[in-house]
Amino acid sequence: MANQCTVLLTIKDQELTKNRMAELIREKKFDSAIIKIIILALLGLITIYYFGHCLNLFLADFSQTRFLFPSFLALAVFLIVFFFQVVFIRTSWQINLIIFSEALVLTFSLSSLSAFFSKPILIGIFLFFLFLAFGSFSAKREINNTLKINFLTTNRVVFGGAVTAFSLLLAIISGVIFFNFLSQQTFDFEKLITPLSGITEKILKILPSNFIRNILKGFIEQQINSDAKLKLLPEAEREKIIEDALKQMDASAILKGKEVQIFLQGLGDKFLNIPPQTKIYIAAALGLTIFFTLKGVGVVLTWPLTLIAFLFYELLLATNFAKISIEQTNKEVISL
C-alpha cells in the first residue's frame, strides 16, 4: 500500500512538473513563433544584403549593368519578406530591431560608397530606416483598428513605406555620386560610356539635326578658344575651321559609338565649368527626379508583387505557419 502511494505521488509530482514546465514555456514564449521570427529576420537580412552587394558592384563599375537585374530582383523579394515581417511579427520592438539590423546590413554592403559617406548618405540611410519603421507602424495601426484584416490595404501601406524608403535612399546616393563626378577636375567617362552610349544614341535620334549641329559647334568653338593660336585667327577663318570640322563629323555620324563618346566628353567639359553652387542644385534636381521616377515606377511594379505576396500569404496560413484568431475585447462607450 505504501509503495502504491509512493508511485501515485511520484506520478502526481511528474504531472505537476510537466504542468509547471508548460507554464514556463508559455510565460517565456519558448515556442515555434521565435523560430519563425528568426527565419523571417534572416530572410530579410540576406535579401537586403544581396540587393546592396549587387548594387555595390554596379556602382564600383558602371559598365557592369548585369548586376542591376539581380539587385532589383533581391529588392522585390525583400519587399515580400518585409511585408510578412510586419504582418506576422506582433511585437513592435522585435520588428523595429529587425528593421534597424537590415538598415545596418545595407549600409555595410554598400562598401563602394565609403568615399562618399558624407552627411547626405548618412541622412539617407537614417531616413531609409525611418520610412521602413513608419510603414511598419502604419500597417500595425491599420490591423489593430479594423475588425477584419484587409490584405490589400495592409499590403499597400507596407509596400508604400518600403518603396518610398528605397526610392529616397537611391535618389540621395545618385545625387551624391553625380555631384562627386561634377566636382572632379576630369571626368572618367570610361565607366560611364558603356551604360550611357545606348541611351544617348536613342535620345540623339529623336532630337533635330540642327540641335545636334549647334551642340557640336559649341564644343568646337570651346576647343578653338582654349587654343591661344587659333583664338587669334580672324573671325572668317575661325568660322571656316568650324564648318570644315562639322562636315568631317557629319551630323548623322554622331549616332555611332565613337561620336557618342565625343558628345559625352564635350558635355562633361561643359559641366566642369559650372559654378560649385550650381552643381549642388543640379545634383539635388537629379536626386528629386530619380526619387519621383522610382516612386512612380515602384507603385506600378508592386502590383505583381502584391499578387505573389497574396499567394504566399494564403499558403502560409494554410500550412499553419501563421493563424488567424478572433479576439473579443471589452470597450468603453460613452452615450447620452
Residue frames relative to the residue before (quaternion, step in Angstrom):
aa qw qx qy qz dx dy dz
M 1.0000 0.0000 0.0000 0.0000 0.00 0.00 0.00
A 0.6483 0.5161 -0.3077 0.4675 3.54 1.01 -0.88
N 0.6479 0.5181 -0.3246 0.4544 3.57 1.03 -0.82
Q 0.6357 0.5256 -0.3318 0.4577 3.58 1.05 -0.78
C 0.6396 0.5145 -0.3262 0.4688 3.60 0.99 -0.80
T 0.6467 0.5246 -0.3222 0.4503 3.54 0.99 -0.84
V 0.6482 0.5141 -0.3105 0.4680 3.57 1.00 -0.88
L 0.6556 0.5118 -0.3119 0.4594 3.58 0.96 -0.88
L 0.6489 0.5082 -0.3173 0.4690 3.57 1.00 -0.81
T 0.6381 0.5309 -0.3225 0.4549 3.57 1.02 -0.84
I 0.6537 0.5046 -0.3060 0.4737 3.56 0.96 -0.91
K 0.6548 0.5136 -0.3077 0.4612 3.55 1.00 -0.89
D 0.6395 0.5169 -0.3233 0.4684 3.58 1.02 -0.80
Q 0.6447 0.5188 -0.3237 0.4588 3.58 1.00 -0.80
E 0.6474 0.5091 -0.3200 0.4682 3.56 1.03 -0.82
L 0.6401 0.5167 -0.3212 0.4691 3.58 1.02 -0.82
T 0.6445 0.5199 -0.3198 0.4605 3.56 1.02 -0.84
K 0.6509 0.5088 -0.3150 0.4671 3.58 0.98 -0.83
N 0.6544 0.5080 -0.3142 0.4636 3.57 0.97 -0.85
R 0.6464 0.5158 -0.3157 0.4653 3.55 1.05 -0.82
M 0.6433 0.5119 -0.3206 0.4704 3.58 0.99 -0.80
A 0.6343 0.5262 -0.3296 0.4605 3.57 1.02 -0.78
E 0.6425 0.5139 -0.3207 0.4693 3.56 1.06 -0.81
L 0.6433 0.5194 -0.3206 0.4622 3.58 1.00 -0.83
I 0.6411 0.5214 -0.3266 0.4589 3.56 1.00 -0.82
R 0.6684 0.4833 -0.3068 0.4749 3.57 0.97 -0.83
E 0.6513 0.5241 -0.3185 0.4469 3.58 0.99 -0.82
K 0.7673 0.3550 -0.1828 0.5019 3.57 0.87 -0.95
K 0.3756 -0.7706 0.4487 0.2525 3.56 1.34 0.01
F 0.2717 0.7432 -0.5521 0.2628 3.54 0.94 0.97
D 0.3688 0.7208 -0.5038 0.3010 3.57 0.45 1.16
S 0.7517 -0.4091 0.2757 0.4377 3.55 -1.32 -0.10
A 0.5134 0.6582 -0.4229 0.3527 3.60 1.19 -0.38
I 0.6334 0.5345 -0.3384 0.4457 3.59 1.01 -0.78
I 0.6423 0.5166 -0.3203 0.4670 3.58 0.98 -0.81
K 0.6571 0.5088 -0.3064 0.4642 3.57 0.98 -0.87
I 0.6314 0.5208 -0.3310 0.4697 3.60 1.03 -0.77
I 0.6477 0.5125 -0.3187 0.4650 3.59 0.98 -0.83
I 0.6352 0.5299 -0.3276 0.4566 3.58 1.01 -0.81
L 0.6651 0.4945 -0.2993 0.4727 3.59 0.92 -0.92
A 0.6462 0.5192 -0.3195 0.4590 3.59 1.01 -0.81
L 0.6656 0.5021 -0.3036 0.4612 3.60 0.93 -0.88
L 0.6342 0.5235 -0.3308 0.4629 3.58 1.00 -0.80
G 0.6554 0.5103 -0.3059 0.4653 3.57 1.00 -0.82
L 0.6696 0.4987 -0.2972 0.4632 3.59 0.94 -0.88
I 0.6589 0.5129 -0.3126 0.4529 3.59 0.97 -0.85
T 0.7023 0.4675 -0.2812 0.4573 3.59 0.84 -0.96
I 0.6605 0.4883 -0.3239 0.4695 3.61 0.97 -0.75
Y 0.6263 0.5149 -0.3446 0.4732 3.61 1.08 -0.62
Y 0.6598 0.5040 -0.3163 0.4589 3.59 0.91 -0.86
F 0.6108 0.5380 -0.3428 0.4691 3.58 1.07 -0.72
G 0.7078 0.4552 -0.2674 0.4694 3.59 0.82 -0.98
H 0.6350 0.5425 -0.3341 0.4369 3.59 1.02 -0.77
C 0.6875 0.4608 -0.2853 0.4833 3.61 0.86 -0.92
L 0.6346 0.5079 -0.3288 0.4808 3.58 1.03 -0.72
N 0.6182 0.5514 -0.3271 0.4548 3.56 1.08 -0.74
L 0.6518 0.5083 -0.3120 0.4684 3.60 0.99 -0.83
F 0.6493 0.5011 -0.3192 0.4748 3.58 1.06 -0.70
L 0.6733 0.4936 -0.3016 0.4605 3.59 0.93 -0.86
A 0.6206 0.5388 -0.3447 0.4537 3.59 1.13 -0.56
D 0.7800 0.0090 0.0101 0.6256 3.59 1.15 -0.62
F 0.3206 -0.8042 0.4719 0.1666 3.56 -0.21 1.32
S 0.5851 0.5767 -0.3837 0.4217 3.59 1.20 -0.25
Q 0.6167 0.5521 -0.3397 0.4466 3.61 1.24 -0.35
T 0.0257 0.8479 -0.5271 0.0506 3.56 0.63 1.14
R 0.5339 0.6455 -0.4108 0.3599 3.61 1.17 -0.32
F 0.6281 0.5425 -0.3423 0.4405 3.59 1.22 -0.35
L 0.5224 0.6531 -0.4194 0.3530 3.61 1.20 -0.24
F 0.6580 0.5255 -0.3251 0.4303 3.60 0.91 -0.87
P 0.7010 0.4303 -0.3098 0.4769 3.69 0.72 -0.86
S 0.5936 0.5723 -0.3705 0.4276 3.58 1.13 -0.58
F 0.7392 0.3928 -0.2335 0.4946 3.58 0.81 -0.96
L 0.5487 0.5604 -0.4037 0.4711 3.59 1.22 -0.27
A 0.6438 0.5001 -0.3092 0.4898 3.58 1.03 -0.82
L 0.6167 0.5415 -0.3402 0.4590 3.58 1.08 -0.71
A 0.6468 0.5188 -0.3175 0.4601 3.58 0.98 -0.85
V 0.6545 0.4955 -0.3111 0.4789 3.58 0.97 -0.85
F 0.6360 0.5333 -0.3350 0.4460 3.59 0.99 -0.80
L 0.6235 0.5432 -0.3503 0.4399 3.61 0.95 -0.79
I 0.6632 0.4909 -0.3060 0.4749 3.59 0.96 -0.83
V 0.6565 0.5003 -0.3090 0.4724 3.59 0.95 -0.89
F 0.6426 0.5255 -0.3211 0.4558 3.60 0.97 -0.85
F 0.6131 0.5435 -0.3466 0.4567 3.59 1.04 -0.73
F 0.6868 0.4677 -0.2885 0.4757 3.59 0.89 -0.90
Q 0.5897 0.5576 -0.3686 0.4533 3.60 1.08 -0.61
V 0.6906 0.4833 -0.2785 0.4604 3.56 0.89 -0.96
V 0.7074 0.4762 -0.2674 0.4487 3.58 0.92 -0.92
F 0.7765 0.3951 -0.1921 0.4517 3.58 0.83 -0.98
I 0.6880 0.4347 -0.2911 0.5030 3.65 1.07 -0.56
R 0.2572 -0.8245 0.4893 0.1205 3.57 -0.41 1.21
T 0.6758 0.5082 -0.3077 0.4363 3.60 1.01 -0.73
S 0.4736 -0.7148 0.4432 0.2614 3.57 -0.73 1.10
W 0.6820 0.4977 -0.3159 0.4329 3.59 0.85 -0.90
Q 0.6192 0.5458 -0.3475 0.4448 3.59 1.11 -0.60
I 0.6916 0.4615 -0.2867 0.4759 3.60 0.84 -0.93
N 0.6462 0.5098 -0.3270 0.4644 3.61 1.04 -0.72
L 0.6269 0.5233 -0.3325 0.4717 3.58 1.07 -0.70
I 0.6440 0.5112 -0.3183 0.4718 3.58 1.01 -0.80
I 0.6489 0.5120 -0.3161 0.4657 3.60 0.95 -0.87
F 0.6449 0.5143 -0.3175 0.4678 3.59 0.98 -0.84
S 0.6492 0.5094 -0.3129 0.4703 3.59 1.00 -0.83
E 0.6472 0.5140 -0.3166 0.4655 3.58 1.01 -0.78
A 0.6325 0.5161 -0.3319 0.4727 3.59 1.04 -0.73
L 0.6463 0.5091 -0.3195 0.4702 3.62 1.01 -0.77
V 0.6497 0.5115 -0.3184 0.4635 3.60 0.93 -0.88
L 0.6475 0.5072 -0.3187 0.4712 3.59 0.96 -0.82
T 0.6269 0.5496 -0.3338 0.4399 3.58 1.00 -0.80
F 0.7402 0.4139 -0.2334 0.4757 3.57 0.81 -0.99
S 0.6073 0.5474 -0.3710 0.4403 3.61 1.17 -0.35
L 0.6609 0.4667 -0.3025 0.5040 3.59 1.22 -0.41
S 0.0293 0.8602 -0.5078 0.0369 3.58 0.74 1.06
S 0.6113 0.5690 -0.3670 0.4097 3.63 1.08 -0.56
L 0.6424 0.5222 -0.3308 0.4529 3.58 1.22 -0.30
S 0.3473 0.7663 -0.4885 0.2313 3.60 1.24 0.16
A 0.6536 0.5034 -0.3165 0.4682 3.57 1.11 -0.67
F 0.7304 0.4150 -0.2295 0.4915 3.57 1.19 -0.46
F 0.4298 0.7202 -0.4601 0.2913 3.58 1.27 0.08
S 0.1796 0.7628 -0.5852 0.2081 3.50 0.06 1.38
K 0.7749 -0.3430 0.2382 0.4745 3.55 -1.26 -0.15
P 0.6487 0.5196 -0.3574 0.4260 3.68 0.83 -0.78
I 0.6639 0.4971 -0.3178 0.4595 3.60 0.94 -0.84
L 0.6672 0.4941 -0.3045 0.4669 3.58 0.91 -0.87
I 0.6302 0.5125 -0.3272 0.4828 3.57 1.05 -0.75
G 0.6353 0.5378 -0.3251 0.4488 3.59 1.03 -0.80
I 0.6632 0.4871 -0.3066 0.4784 3.59 0.95 -0.83
F 0.6333 0.5219 -0.3277 0.4681 3.59 1.03 -0.77
L 0.6647 0.4837 -0.3004 0.4837 3.60 0.97 -0.85
F 0.5772 0.5736 -0.3630 0.4540 3.57 1.14 -0.67
F 0.6698 0.4858 -0.2906 0.4806 3.59 0.90 -0.93
L 0.6670 0.5195 -0.3107 0.4344 3.59 0.91 -0.91
F 0.6826 0.4830 -0.2997 0.4593 3.59 0.92 -0.87
L 0.6218 0.5110 -0.3497 0.4795 3.60 1.06 -0.64
A 0.6650 0.4970 -0.2987 0.4708 3.58 0.95 -0.90
F 0.6529 0.5056 -0.3168 0.4667 3.59 1.01 -0.80
G 0.6264 0.5260 -0.3353 0.4674 3.59 1.03 -0.74
S 0.6446 0.5122 -0.3116 0.4745 3.57 1.02 -0.81
F 0.6617 0.5098 -0.3005 0.4604 3.59 0.94 -0.92
S 0.6617 0.5099 -0.3054 0.4570 3.58 0.94 -0.89
A 0.6579 0.5005 -0.3132 0.4675 3.58 0.99 -0.80
K 0.6380 0.5202 -0.3266 0.4645 3.59 1.00 -0.81
R 0.6468 0.5123 -0.3151 0.4690 3.56 1.01 -0.82
E 0.6302 0.5301 -0.3262 0.4641 3.57 1.05 -0.79
I 0.6644 0.5007 -0.3016 0.4657 3.59 0.96 -0.86
N 0.7002 0.4848 -0.2707 0.4488 3.59 0.91 -0.92
N 0.7185 0.4615 -0.2522 0.4551 3.58 1.09 -0.66
T 0.6863 0.4358 -0.2901 0.5049 3.58 1.24 -0.01
L 0.5237 -0.6470 0.4571 0.3132 3.55 -1.10 0.70
K 0.7851 0.1487 -0.0711 0.5971 3.56 1.11 -0.73
I 0.4927 -0.6790 0.4573 0.2951 3.57 -0.88 0.97
N 0.1853 -0.7693 0.6058 0.0828 3.56 -0.79 1.09
F 0.3733 -0.7686 0.4729 0.2151 3.57 -0.33 1.27
L 0.6960 0.4949 -0.2950 0.4285 3.61 0.73 -1.02
T 0.6641 0.4965 -0.3102 0.4649 3.59 0.93 -0.85
T 0.6626 0.4975 -0.3025 0.4711 3.57 0.93 -0.89
N 0.6505 0.5205 -0.3071 0.4601 3.56 0.97 -0.90
R 0.6467 0.5231 -0.3215 0.4526 3.60 0.96 -0.85
V 0.6601 0.5062 -0.3109 0.4598 3.58 0.96 -0.83
V 0.6786 0.4913 -0.2908 0.4622 3.60 0.89 -0.96
F 0.6961 0.4646 -0.2780 0.4714 3.59 0.79 -1.01
G 0.6159 0.5603 -0.3475 0.4312 3.59 1.05 -0.74
G 0.6836 0.4743 -0.2839 0.4766 3.58 0.91 -0.90
A 0.6709 0.5021 -0.3011 0.4551 3.59 0.97 -0.86
V 0.6554 0.5027 -0.3143 0.4680 3.61 0.93 -0.86
T 0.6311 0.5201 -0.3274 0.4733 3.59 1.02 -0.77
A 0.6473 0.5282 -0.3196 0.4470 3.59 0.96 -0.86
F 0.7030 0.4535 -0.2698 0.4768 3.59 0.84 -0.96
S 0.6369 0.5270 -0.3338 0.4530 3.60 0.98 -0.79
L 0.6627 0.5055 -0.3028 0.4621 3.57 0.95 -0.86
L 0.6653 0.5051 -0.3066 0.4564 3.58 0.91 -0.90
L 0.6838 0.4764 -0.2902 0.4703 3.60 0.87 -0.93
A 0.6260 0.5333 -0.3396 0.4565 3.60 1.06 -0.69
I 0.6647 0.4894 -0.3049 0.4751 3.59 0.94 -0.85
I 0.6381 0.5170 -0.3295 0.4658 3.60 0.96 -0.83
S 0.6632 0.5037 -0.3062 0.4611 3.60 0.92 -0.90
G 0.6615 0.5140 -0.3084 0.4507 3.57 0.94 -0.85
V 0.6659 0.4994 -0.3014 0.4650 3.58 0.96 -0.87
I 0.6642 0.4940 -0.3085 0.4686 3.60 0.93 -0.88
F 0.6535 0.5073 -0.3170 0.4637 3.60 0.96 -0.85
F 0.6454 0.5042 -0.3256 0.4724 3.60 0.98 -0.77
N 0.6198 0.5356 -0.3412 0.4610 3.57 1.09 -0.71
F 0.6367 0.5110 -0.3246 0.4777 3.60 1.02 -0.78
L 0.6705 0.5029 -0.3054 0.4519 3.58 0.92 -0.87
S 0.6928 0.4930 -0.2741 0.4492 3.58 1.09 -0.70
Q 0.5383 0.6214 -0.4149 0.3898 3.61 1.22 -0.18
Q 0.5669 -0.5948 0.4526 0.3465 3.54 -1.24 0.51
T 0.7787 0.0692 -0.0362 0.6226 3.56 1.14 -0.68
F 0.4099 -0.7023 0.5306 0.2391 3.55 -1.19 0.59
D 0.2844 -0.7277 0.5972 0.1815 3.55 -0.98 0.88
F 0.0877 -0.8539 0.5126 0.0211 3.56 0.20 1.30
E 0.4565 0.6792 -0.4623 0.3414 3.60 1.22 -0.10
K 0.6882 0.4717 -0.2776 0.4761 3.57 1.08 -0.74
L 0.7281 0.4491 -0.2342 0.4619 3.56 1.16 -0.60
I 0.5535 0.6622 -0.3895 0.3215 3.56 1.14 -0.63
T 0.6820 0.5281 -0.3108 0.3992 3.58 0.76 -1.05
P 0.7446 0.3799 -0.2680 0.4790 3.65 0.68 -0.88
L 0.7092 0.4779 -0.2679 0.4437 3.60 1.10 -0.62
S 0.5377 0.6591 -0.4082 0.3315 3.58 1.13 -0.51
G 0.6839 0.4869 -0.2945 0.4566 3.57 0.84 -0.98
I 0.6525 0.5077 -0.3122 0.4681 3.58 0.98 -0.86
T 0.6664 0.5108 -0.3040 0.4501 3.57 0.94 -0.93
E 0.6251 0.5412 -0.3419 0.4467 3.58 1.00 -0.78
K 0.6656 0.4999 -0.3059 0.4621 3.59 0.92 -0.86
I 0.6496 0.5107 -0.3192 0.4641 3.58 1.00 -0.81
L 0.6784 0.5048 -0.2931 0.4461 3.58 0.90 -0.95
K 0.6152 0.5469 -0.3555 0.4427 3.60 1.10 -0.58
I 0.6599 0.5042 -0.3025 0.4678 3.57 1.13 -0.65
L 0.6572 0.5426 -0.3122 0.4197 3.59 1.02 -0.85
P 0.5561 -0.5952 0.4572 0.3570 3.62 -1.14 0.58
S 0.5954 -0.5924 0.4078 0.3581 3.58 -1.13 0.64
N 0.6157 0.5542 -0.3533 0.4347 3.61 1.08 -0.69
F 0.6194 0.5471 -0.3408 0.4482 3.56 1.08 -0.75
I 0.6613 0.4932 -0.2985 0.4800 3.58 0.96 -0.91
R 0.6408 0.5388 -0.3216 0.4425 3.57 1.00 -0.89
N 0.6631 0.5063 -0.3066 0.4582 3.60 0.95 -0.85
I 0.6331 0.5186 -0.3350 0.4670 3.57 1.05 -0.75
L 0.6581 0.5042 -0.3053 0.4685 3.58 0.94 -0.91
K 0.6333 0.5351 -0.3283 0.4526 3.56 1.01 -0.82
G 0.6473 0.5166 -0.3175 0.4619 3.57 1.02 -0.80
F 0.6368 0.5201 -0.3300 0.4637 3.60 1.02 -0.76
I 0.6676 0.4987 -0.3045 0.4614 3.59 0.94 -0.91
E 0.6386 0.5217 -0.3276 0.4612 3.60 0.97 -0.80
Q 0.6377 0.5257 -0.3260 0.4591 3.55 1.04 -0.78
Q 0.6545 0.5004 -0.3119 0.4732 3.60 1.01 -0.77
I 0.6377 0.5179 -0.3289 0.4657 3.59 1.02 -0.76
N 0.6763 0.4946 -0.2941 0.4599 3.59 0.94 -0.87
S 0.6525 0.5098 -0.3256 0.4563 3.58 1.14 -0.52
D 0.6468 0.4674 -0.3111 0.5161 3.60 1.29 -0.27
A 0.4403 -0.7330 0.4533 0.2519 3.60 -0.59 1.17
K 0.6739 0.4975 -0.3027 0.4547 3.63 0.97 -0.80
L 0.6922 0.4715 -0.2822 0.4680 3.57 0.87 -0.92
K 0.6054 0.5840 -0.3493 0.4127 3.55 1.11 -0.64
L 0.6876 0.4880 -0.2722 0.4636 3.60 1.17 -0.65
L 0.4860 0.6716 -0.4381 0.3477 3.61 1.24 -0.11
P 0.5932 -0.5613 0.4310 0.3838 3.60 -1.16 0.49
E 0.6644 -0.5394 0.3525 0.3785 3.52 -1.22 0.57
A 0.6483 0.5357 -0.3218 0.4350 3.60 0.98 -0.83
E 0.6712 0.4853 -0.3012 0.4724 3.58 0.96 -0.87
R 0.6294 0.5302 -0.3355 0.4585 3.56 1.02 -0.74
E 0.6446 0.5149 -0.3181 0.4671 3.59 0.99 -0.80
K 0.6381 0.5288 -0.3230 0.4570 3.56 1.05 -0.80
I 0.6338 0.5237 -0.3240 0.4680 3.58 1.02 -0.84
I 0.6520 0.5181 -0.3112 0.4578 3.57 0.98 -0.86
E 0.6693 0.5034 -0.2996 0.4569 3.58 0.93 -0.93
D 0.6442 0.5178 -0.3218 0.4619 3.58 1.01 -0.83
A 0.6545 0.5136 -0.3099 0.4602 3.56 1.00 -0.86
L 0.6490 0.5167 -0.3159 0.4604 3.58 1.02 -0.80
K 0.6401 0.5202 -0.3259 0.4620 3.58 1.05 -0.75
Q 0.6521 0.5138 -0.3190 0.4572 3.56 1.03 -0.81
M 0.6698 0.4939 -0.3055 0.4628 3.57 0.98 -0.80
D 0.1298 -0.8132 0.5473 0.1497 3.56 0.96 -0.98
A 0.4727 -0.7232 0.4309 0.2604 3.57 -0.57 1.19
S 0.6585 0.5073 -0.3187 0.4556 3.59 1.07 -0.67
A 0.6356 0.5504 -0.3307 0.4286 3.56 1.13 -0.62
I 0.5107 0.6547 -0.4184 0.3681 3.58 1.24 -0.32
L 0.6189 0.5712 -0.3423 0.4165 3.55 1.19 -0.49
K 0.5738 0.5782 -0.3852 0.4336 3.60 1.23 -0.12
G 0.7098 -0.5198 0.2802 0.3841 3.54 -1.22 0.61
K 0.6846 0.4933 -0.3085 0.4391 3.60 0.80 -0.95
E 0.6683 0.4976 -0.3017 0.4634 3.57 0.98 -0.85
V 0.5888 0.5577 -0.3671 0.4556 3.57 1.14 -0.59
Q 0.6231 0.5291 -0.3319 0.4708 3.58 1.06 -0.74
I 0.6365 0.5165 -0.3261 0.4710 3.57 1.01 -0.80
F 0.6385 0.5335 -0.3169 0.4553 3.55 1.02 -0.87
L 0.6918 0.4720 -0.2776 0.4707 3.59 0.87 -0.97
Q 0.6342 0.5271 -0.3347 0.4560 3.57 1.04 -0.76
G 0.6533 0.4983 -0.3083 0.4793 3.57 1.01 -0.81
L 0.6269 0.5244 -0.3298 0.4725 3.55 1.06 -0.74
G 0.6345 0.5281 -0.3220 0.4635 3.58 1.07 -0.75
D 0.6326 0.5255 -0.3303 0.4632 3.58 1.02 -0.77
K 0.6156 0.5381 -0.3423 0.4629 3.56 1.07 -0.69
F 0.6702 0.5086 -0.2990 0.4503 3.56 0.95 -0.92
L 0.6116 0.5760 -0.3551 0.4099 3.59 1.05 -0.68
N 0.7004 0.4661 -0.2631 0.4721 3.57 1.13 -0.59
I 0.4829 0.6601 -0.4434 0.3666 3.59 1.28 0.06
P 0.5220 -0.6347 0.4603 0.3358 3.66 -0.95 0.80
P 0.6274 -0.5799 0.3666 0.3684 3.63 -1.07 0.72
Q 0.6532 0.5185 -0.3300 0.4423 3.60 0.92 -0.83
T 0.6471 0.5143 -0.3138 0.4672 3.56 1.06 -0.79
K 0.6040 0.5658 -0.3525 0.4368 3.59 1.09 -0.71
I 0.6193 0.5362 -0.3415 0.4607 3.59 1.06 -0.73
Y 0.6649 0.4999 -0.3042 0.4643 3.58 0.94 -0.88
I 0.6402 0.5217 -0.3245 0.4612 3.59 1.02 -0.80
A 0.6621 0.4980 -0.3034 0.4706 3.59 0.94 -0.91
A 0.6481 0.5074 -0.3184 0.4702 3.60 1.02 -0.80
A 0.6450 0.5132 -0.3203 0.4669 3.59 0.99 -0.81
L 0.6324 0.5186 -0.3272 0.4734 3.58 1.04 -0.78
G 0.6502 0.5238 -0.3128 0.4528 3.58 0.96 -0.87
L 0.6585 0.4992 -0.3080 0.4715 3.59 0.96 -0.85
T 0.6338 0.5303 -0.3268 0.4585 3.57 1.02 -0.82
I 0.6666 0.4913 -0.2976 0.4750 3.57 0.93 -0.90
F 0.6317 0.5459 -0.3358 0.4361 3.59 0.98 -0.82
F 0.7195 0.4344 -0.2627 0.4739 3.59 0.74 -1.03
T 0.6143 0.5418 -0.3491 0.4552 3.59 1.11 -0.64
L 0.6899 0.4655 -0.2773 0.4801 3.58 0.85 -0.99
K 0.6243 0.5434 -0.3343 0.4508 3.56 1.03 -0.77
G 0.6826 0.4836 -0.2829 0.4692 3.57 0.94 -0.92
V 0.6666 0.4857 -0.2971 0.4812 3.56 0.94 -0.90
G 0.6386 0.5529 -0.3232 0.4267 3.57 1.02 -0.83
V 0.6239 0.5464 -0.3394 0.4440 3.57 1.03 -0.79
V 0.6765 0.4841 -0.2868 0.4752 3.58 1.02 -0.83
L 0.7222 0.4677 -0.2551 0.4411 3.58 0.85 -1.00
T 0.6010 0.5766 -0.3751 0.4069 3.61 1.15 -0.36
W 0.5246 0.6358 -0.4285 0.3700 3.62 1.17 -0.24
P 0.6534 0.4656 -0.3392 0.4911 3.66 0.89 -0.69
L 0.6358 0.5206 -0.3296 0.4649 3.58 1.05 -0.74
T 0.6059 0.5533 -0.3506 0.4515 3.58 1.09 -0.67
L 0.6454 0.5108 -0.3152 0.4725 3.58 1.00 -0.81
I 0.6551 0.4978 -0.3102 0.4762 3.59 0.95 -0.88
A 0.6503 0.5170 -0.3132 0.4601 3.58 0.95 -0.89
F 0.6439 0.5246 -0.3268 0.4509 3.61 1.00 -0.79
L 0.6448 0.5182 -0.3226 0.4601 3.60 0.97 -0.82
F 0.6705 0.4711 -0.2924 0.4929 3.58 0.97 -0.87
Y 0.5995 0.5718 -0.3471 0.4395 3.59 1.08 -0.74
E 0.6840 0.4598 -0.2777 0.4936 3.59 0.89 -0.94
L 0.6407 0.5283 -0.3287 0.4498 3.60 1.02 -0.77
L 0.6701 0.4943 -0.3017 0.4643 3.59 0.94 -0.84
L 0.6416 0.4995 -0.3270 0.4816 3.58 1.07 -0.67
A 0.6613 0.5137 -0.3082 0.4515 3.58 1.02 -0.80
T 0.7219 0.4149 -0.2388 0.4996 3.61 1.09 -0.65
N 0.4885 -0.7013 0.3982 0.3331 3.59 1.33 0.28
F 0.2767 0.7280 -0.5648 0.2730 3.59 1.08 0.67
A 0.7575 -0.0129 0.0028 0.6527 3.54 1.18 -0.69
K 0.1762 -0.7855 0.5858 0.0944 3.56 -1.18 0.47
I 0.3555 -0.7060 0.5760 0.2083 3.52 -1.26 0.61
S 0.0051 -0.7898 0.6129 -0.0242 3.56 -0.84 0.99
I 0.3722 -0.7131 0.5524 0.2187 3.55 -1.20 0.58
E 0.1385 -0.7919 0.5925 0.0513 3.56 -0.78 1.04
Q 0.2204 -0.7523 0.6069 0.1308 3.54 -1.00 0.88
T 0.0192 -0.8100 0.5849 -0.0378 3.55 -0.69 1.09
N 0.4223 -0.6731 0.5452 0.2672 3.54 -1.19 0.59
K 0.0528 -0.8065 0.5886 -0.0204 3.53 -0.98 0.86
E 0.4253 -0.6971 0.5176 0.2555 3.56 -0.99 0.89
V 0.0651 -0.7808 0.6212 0.0145 3.56 -1.02 0.87
I 0.2362 -0.7686 0.5813 0.1248 3.57 -0.79 1.00
S 0.0648 0.7967 -0.5955 0.0796 3.57 -0.80 1.01
L 0.3846 -0.7078 0.5455 0.2313 3.58 -1.24 0.45
